[in-house]
Amino acid sequence: MPWWKKRALAVAPNEIGSLIAAQVRLVDRTSPLTIVDVGVQQGHTSKEFLDTFPRCRLVGFEPDDANFAAASGMLAPYGARAELVKAALAAGDGTSVLQVNSHDGTHSLLEIGDTRYWQSPAETVRRQPITTVSLDRFTADRGIGRIDILKMDIQGAELEALKGAGRLLEGGSISVVALEVAFHEIYRSQPLFWDIADHFRALGYGFHGLFEAHYSPHNPNVLSWADAIFVAPNLMQMPA
């Protein structure tokens, strides 16, 4: 969990349900699930997935050197159940530049935006060249036909990563997508919740709900960001 999420919970605990509990309700936790964790950071959420879903196999993506090293150590006890890839998901394969900020949960492909919506200030300390891959290409290369849970927490780059999963999403091959969404430009030119919701709606995915909502420390009436879950078309079918 990024540092500013932890601080937000302490300052303004405005949670709308539990994100992990919602995912448990949406899938069979005893099945051999495939989970993709995009933005592993230091590995805490990946570990929670591996502990909560005892038969899952997890693939995690983390481009930052220090975070990758920390996550590798945390997930080592899980052996072959966890694979870490030192890359960022994006719309296509190539290279990009990661803004490495003063707090390791805020690194982003985007520049820092309006800090009024942050719980505490941060600054960019360096820029790191990184590799990017598309989820469509990666899964095709690995022979992964379905993803049960796709989690994304990549600081404003979620929509670009979703564009790189077009084949999977168009086929409804990702059952549950849990991702961070912003309601203001925490990062510059960041797609907001409505942009992401429109993207999913065009693909037939349904909006399941908001979780762990966080408000501006300067105005408790202003929703800054939250986690959202979208579900595949087959999970939206209504009984006759």
Sine and cosine of phi, psi and omega as CSV:
sin_phi,cos_phi,sin_psi,cos_psi,sin_omega,cos_omega
0.00,0.00,0.79,-0.62,0.02,-1.00
-0.84,0.54,0.47,-0.88,-0.05,-1.00
-0.83,0.55,-0.58,0.81,-0.09,-1.00
-0.98,0.20,-0.33,0.95,0.16,-0.99
-0.94,0.35,-0.71,0.71,-0.01,-1.00
-0.86,0.50,-0.69,0.73,-0.01,-1.00
-0.92,0.40,-0.63,0.78,-0.02,-1.00
-0.89,0.46,-0.64,0.77,0.01,-1.00
-0.89,0.45,-0.55,0.83,0.00,-1.00
-0.96,0.27,-0.57,0.82,-0.08,-1.00
-0.99,0.10,-0.69,0.72,-0.08,-1.00
-0.58,-0.81,1.00,0.09,-0.08,-1.00
-0.97,0.25,0.96,0.29,-0.06,-1.00
-0.98,-0.19,0.91,0.42,-0.04,-1.00
-0.99,0.11,0.61,-0.79,0.12,-0.99
-0.91,-0.41,0.99,0.15,-0.02,-1.00
0.97,0.22,0.06,-1.00,-0.01,-1.00
-0.96,-0.27,0.78,-0.63,-0.03,-1.00
-0.90,0.43,-0.72,0.69,-0.04,-1.00
-0.93,0.37,-0.59,0.81,0.03,-1.00
-0.90,0.43,-0.61,0.79,0.03,-1.00
-0.90,0.44,-0.64,0.77,0.00,-1.00
-0.93,0.36,-0.57,0.82,0.07,-1.00
-0.88,0.47,-0.62,0.78,0.01,-1.00
-0.94,0.35,-0.45,0.89,-0.13,-0.99
-1.00,0.02,-0.35,0.94,-0.01,-1.00
-0.76,-0.65,0.27,-0.96,0.05,-1.00
-1.00,0.08,0.96,-0.27,-0.11,-0.99
-0.92,0.39,-0.24,0.97,0.00,-1.00
-1.00,-0.03,-0.06,1.00,-0.02,-1.00
-1.00,0.08,0.32,-0.95,0.05,-1.00
-0.98,0.20,0.98,0.17,-0.12,-0.99
-0.98,0.19,0.40,-0.92,0.19,-0.98
-0.94,-0.34,0.86,-0.51,-0.02,-1.00
-0.86,-0.51,0.72,-0.69,0.06,-1.00
-0.89,-0.45,0.85,-0.53,-0.03,-1.00
-0.94,-0.34,0.94,-0.34,-0.07,-1.00
-0.97,-0.24,0.91,-0.42,-0.12,-0.99
1.00,-0.06,0.88,0.48,-0.09,-1.00
-0.92,0.39,-0.46,0.89,-0.14,-0.99
0.81,0.59,-0.86,-0.52,-0.04,-1.00
-0.99,-0.10,0.08,1.00,0.16,-0.99
0.98,-0.20,0.04,1.00,-0.09,-1.00
-0.91,0.42,-0.70,0.72,0.00,-1.00
-0.94,0.35,-0.62,0.78,0.06,-1.00
-0.86,0.51,-0.68,0.73,0.03,-1.00
-0.88,0.47,-0.66,0.76,0.02,-1.00
-0.89,0.46,-0.66,0.75,0.07,-1.00
-0.87,0.50,-0.74,0.67,-0.06,-1.00
-0.90,0.44,-0.56,0.83,0.03,-1.00
-0.97,0.23,-0.60,0.80,-0.08,-1.00
-0.97,0.22,-0.58,0.81,-0.02,-1.00
-0.92,-0.40,1.00,0.03,-0.23,-0.97
-0.91,0.41,-0.29,0.96,0.00,-1.00
-0.94,-0.34,0.19,0.98,-0.04,-1.00
-0.98,0.20,0.38,-0.93,0.23,-0.97
-0.90,-0.45,0.74,-0.67,-0.11,-0.99
-0.88,-0.47,0.72,-0.70,0.17,-0.99
-0.91,-0.42,0.81,-0.59,-0.03,-1.00
-0.87,-0.49,0.57,-0.82,0.03,-1.00
-0.89,-0.46,0.78,-0.62,0.04,-1.00
-0.48,-0.88,0.90,-0.44,-0.08,-1.00
-1.00,0.05,-0.36,0.93,-0.11,-0.99
-0.98,0.21,0.68,-0.73,-0.08,-1.00
-0.86,0.51,-0.78,0.62,-0.09,-1.00
-0.93,0.37,-0.68,0.73,0.04,-1.00
-0.89,0.45,-0.66,0.75,-0.01,-1.00
-0.88,0.48,-0.69,0.73,0.02,-1.00
-0.90,0.45,-0.68,0.73,0.01,-1.00
-0.90,0.43,-0.69,0.72,0.00,-1.00
-0.91,0.41,-0.61,0.79,0.02,-1.00
-0.86,0.51,-0.66,0.75,0.03,-1.00
-0.92,0.38,-0.67,0.74,-0.03,-1.00
-0.91,0.40,-0.60,0.80,-0.10,-0.99
-1.00,-0.07,-0.08,1.00,-0.01,-1.00
-0.81,0.58,-0.64,0.77,-0.02,-1.00
-0.88,0.47,-0.28,0.96,-0.03,-1.00
-1.00,0.05,-0.08,1.00,0.10,-1.00
0.84,0.54,-0.74,-0.67,-0.10,-1.00
-0.94,0.33,-0.19,0.98,0.03,-1.00
-0.93,0.36,-0.37,0.93,-0.06,-1.00
-0.82,-0.57,0.79,-0.62,0.08,-1.00
-0.83,-0.55,0.77,-0.64,0.04,-1.00
-0.95,-0.30,0.69,-0.72,0.03,-1.00
-0.89,-0.46,0.81,-0.59,-0.05,-1.00
-1.00,0.05,0.98,0.18,-0.02,-1.00
-0.27,-0.96,0.23,-0.97,0.10,-1.00
-0.95,-0.32,0.61,-0.80,0.13,-0.99
-0.98,0.18,0.62,-0.78,-0.01,-1.00
-0.47,-0.88,-0.11,-0.99,-0.01,-1.00
-0.94,0.35,-0.40,0.92,-0.01,-1.00
-0.41,-0.91,0.11,-0.99,0.02,-1.00
-0.98,0.17,0.61,-0.79,0.02,-1.00
0.30,-0.95,-0.62,-0.78,0.04,-1.00
-0.71,-0.71,0.35,-0.94,0.06,-1.00
-0.45,-0.89,-0.14,-0.99,0.00,-1.00
-0.81,-0.59,0.81,-0.59,0.04,-1.00
-1.00,-0.07,0.78,-0.63,0.11,-0.99
-0.99,0.16,0.95,-0.31,-0.01,-1.00
-1.00,0.00,0.91,-0.41,-0.14,-0.99
-0.98,-0.19,0.06,-1.00,-0.11,-0.99
-0.94,0.34,-0.22,0.98,0.08,-1.00
-0.80,-0.61,0.75,-0.66,-0.21,-0.98
-0.94,0.35,-0.20,0.98,0.07,-1.00
-1.00,0.03,0.04,1.00,-0.09,-1.00
-0.90,-0.44,0.07,1.00,0.02,-1.00
-0.85,0.53,0.62,-0.79,-0.11,-0.99
-0.43,-0.90,0.40,-0.92,0.18,-0.98
-0.97,0.26,-0.23,0.97,-0.02,-1.00
-0.97,-0.26,0.42,-0.91,0.08,-1.00
-0.95,0.30,0.48,-0.88,0.07,-1.00
-0.85,0.53,0.68,-0.73,-0.05,-1.00
-0.96,-0.29,-0.79,-0.62,-0.10,-0.99
-0.99,0.16,0.96,-0.26,-0.10,-0.99
-0.97,0.24,-0.05,1.00,0.10,-1.00
-0.90,0.44,-0.37,0.93,-0.02,-1.00
-0.99,-0.11,0.04,1.00,0.06,-1.00
-1.00,-0.03,0.41,-0.91,0.05,-1.00
-0.99,0.17,-0.36,0.93,0.01,-1.00
-0.36,-0.93,0.51,-0.86,-0.06,-1.00
-0.93,0.37,0.42,-0.91,0.10,-1.00
-0.60,-0.80,0.32,-0.95,0.03,-1.00
-0.62,-0.79,0.43,-0.90,0.03,-1.00
-0.99,0.15,0.81,-0.59,-0.05,-1.00
-0.98,-0.21,-0.41,0.91,0.07,-1.00
-0.25,-0.97,0.17,-0.99,0.02,-1.00
-0.82,-0.57,0.78,-0.62,-0.15,-0.99
-0.90,-0.44,0.85,-0.52,0.11,-0.99
-0.90,0.44,0.69,-0.73,-0.02,-1.00
-0.67,-0.74,0.25,-0.97,0.09,-1.00
-1.00,-0.07,0.63,-0.77,0.09,-1.00
-0.87,-0.49,0.54,-0.84,0.06,-1.00
-0.68,-0.74,0.41,-0.91,0.11,-0.99
-1.00,-0.09,0.55,-0.83,0.00,-1.00
-0.92,0.39,-0.57,0.82,0.05,-1.00
-0.86,0.51,-0.74,0.67,-0.04,-1.00
-0.93,0.37,-0.68,0.73,-0.04,-1.00
-0.88,0.47,-0.73,0.68,-0.03,-1.00
-0.93,0.37,-0.58,0.81,0.05,-1.00
-0.89,0.45,-0.69,0.72,0.01,-1.00
-0.90,0.45,-0.56,0.83,-0.05,-1.00
-1.00,-0.04,-0.05,1.00,-0.02,-1.00
0.94,0.34,0.49,0.87,0.03,-1.00
-1.00,-0.04,0.93,-0.37,-0.07,-1.00
-1.00,-0.02,-0.43,0.91,-0.04,-1.00
-0.66,-0.75,0.49,-0.87,0.12,-0.99
-0.82,-0.58,0.80,-0.60,-0.01,-1.00
-0.99,0.15,-0.67,0.74,0.06,-1.00
-0.71,-0.70,0.81,-0.59,0.15,-0.99
-0.92,-0.40,0.90,-0.43,0.03,-1.00
-0.95,-0.32,0.72,-0.70,0.02,-1.00
-0.75,-0.66,0.78,-0.63,0.12,-0.99
-0.58,-0.82,0.98,0.18,-0.16,-0.99
-0.80,-0.60,0.54,0.84,0.25,-0.97
0.79,0.61,0.84,0.54,0.12,-0.99
1.00,-0.09,-0.14,0.99,-0.04,-1.00
-0.99,-0.15,0.19,0.98,-0.10,-1.00
-0.88,0.48,-0.68,0.73,-0.06,-1.00
-0.91,0.43,-0.64,0.77,0.05,-1.00
-0.89,0.46,-0.64,0.77,0.03,-1.00
-0.91,0.40,-0.61,0.79,0.04,-1.00
-0.90,0.43,-0.57,0.82,0.04,-1.00
-0.90,0.44,-0.47,0.88,0.05,-1.00
-0.99,0.14,0.02,1.00,0.05,-1.00
-0.89,-0.45,0.46,0.89,-0.09,-1.00
-0.86,0.51,-0.68,0.73,-0.02,-1.00
-0.89,0.46,-0.72,0.70,0.00,-1.00
-0.90,0.44,-0.70,0.71,-0.05,-1.00
-0.94,0.34,-0.64,0.77,0.00,-1.00
-0.89,0.45,-0.50,0.87,0.03,-1.00
-1.00,0.01,0.05,1.00,-0.05,-1.00
0.90,0.45,0.48,0.88,-0.11,-0.99
-1.00,0.02,0.03,1.00,0.15,-0.99
-0.90,-0.43,0.92,-0.40,-0.14,-0.99
-0.95,0.31,-0.75,0.66,-0.09,-1.00
-0.76,-0.66,0.77,-0.64,0.08,-1.00
-0.88,-0.47,0.88,-0.48,0.05,-1.00
-0.91,-0.42,0.86,-0.51,-0.10,-1.00
-0.52,-0.85,0.40,-0.92,0.05,-1.00
-0.98,0.20,0.67,-0.74,0.03,-1.00
-0.77,-0.64,0.60,-0.80,0.00,-1.00
-0.93,-0.36,0.49,-0.87,0.04,-1.00
-0.94,-0.33,-0.07,1.00,0.10,-0.99
-0.56,-0.83,0.31,-0.95,-0.10,-0.99
-0.98,0.21,0.98,0.18,0.11,-0.99
-0.89,0.46,-0.56,0.83,0.15,-0.99
-0.90,-0.45,0.47,-0.88,-0.07,-1.00
-0.89,0.45,0.73,-0.69,0.03,-1.00
0.84,0.55,0.52,0.85,-0.02,-1.00
-0.97,0.25,0.78,-0.63,0.15,-0.99
-0.88,0.48,0.64,-0.77,-0.05,-1.00
-0.98,-0.18,0.04,-1.00,-0.06,-1.00
-0.77,0.64,-0.70,0.71,-0.09,-1.00
-0.91,0.41,-0.58,0.82,0.05,-1.00
-0.90,0.44,-0.69,0.72,-0.01,-1.00
-0.93,0.36,-0.66,0.75,0.03,-1.00
-0.88,0.47,-0.64,0.77,0.04,-1.00
-0.89,0.45,-0.63,0.78,0.01,-1.00
-0.88,0.48,-0.72,0.69,0.00,-1.00
-0.93,0.38,-0.64,0.77,-0.02,-1.00
-0.88,0.48,-0.63,0.78,0.02,-1.00
-0.91,0.42,-0.38,0.93,-0.01,-1.00
-0.99,-0.12,0.03,1.00,0.02,-1.00
1.00,0.08,0.11,0.99,0.04,-1.00
-0.98,0.19,0.50,-0.87,-0.01,-1.00
-0.96,-0.27,0.49,-0.87,0.05,-1.00
-1.00,0.07,0.87,-0.48,-0.04,-1.00
-1.00,0.02,-0.62,0.79,0.02,-1.00
0.34,-0.94,0.16,-0.99,0.07,-1.00
-0.98,-0.22,0.55,-0.84,-0.03,-1.00
-0.63,-0.78,0.54,-0.84,0.09,-1.00
0.78,0.63,0.86,0.52,-0.01,-1.00
-0.97,0.24,0.59,-0.81,-0.05,-1.00
-0.74,-0.68,0.65,-0.76,-0.14,-0.99
-0.92,-0.40,0.38,-0.92,0.01,-1.00
-0.86,0.51,0.71,-0.70,0.05,-1.00
-0.92,0.38,-0.24,0.97,-0.03,-1.00
-1.00,-0.09,-0.27,0.96,0.00,-1.00
-0.39,-0.92,0.96,-0.28,-0.08,-1.00
-0.92,0.39,-0.12,0.99,0.06,-1.00
-1.00,0.05,-0.12,0.99,-0.10,-1.00
-0.97,-0.25,0.92,-0.39,0.06,-1.00
-0.97,0.24,0.85,-0.53,-0.04,-1.00
-1.00,-0.01,-0.80,0.60,-0.04,-1.00
-0.33,-0.94,0.25,-0.97,0.00,-1.00
-0.34,-0.94,0.04,-1.00,0.18,-0.98
-0.98,-0.22,0.57,-0.82,-0.01,-1.00
-0.76,-0.65,0.47,-0.88,0.09,-1.00
-0.85,-0.53,0.73,-0.68,0.14,-0.99
-0.86,-0.50,0.56,-0.83,-0.07,-1.00
-0.81,-0.59,0.46,-0.89,-0.08,-1.00
-0.90,0.43,0.39,-0.92,-0.04,-1.00
-0.81,0.58,-0.60,0.80,-0.04,-1.00
-0.92,0.40,-0.41,0.91,0.05,-1.00
-0.99,0.13,-0.11,0.99,-0.02,-1.00
-0.99,-0.16,0.01,1.00,-0.06,-1.00
-0.93,0.37,0.70,-0.71,0.00,-1.00
-0.99,-0.14,0.58,-0.81,0.06,-1.00
-0.92,0.40,0.46,-0.89,-0.02,-1.00
-0.93,0.37,0.00,0.00,0.00,0.00
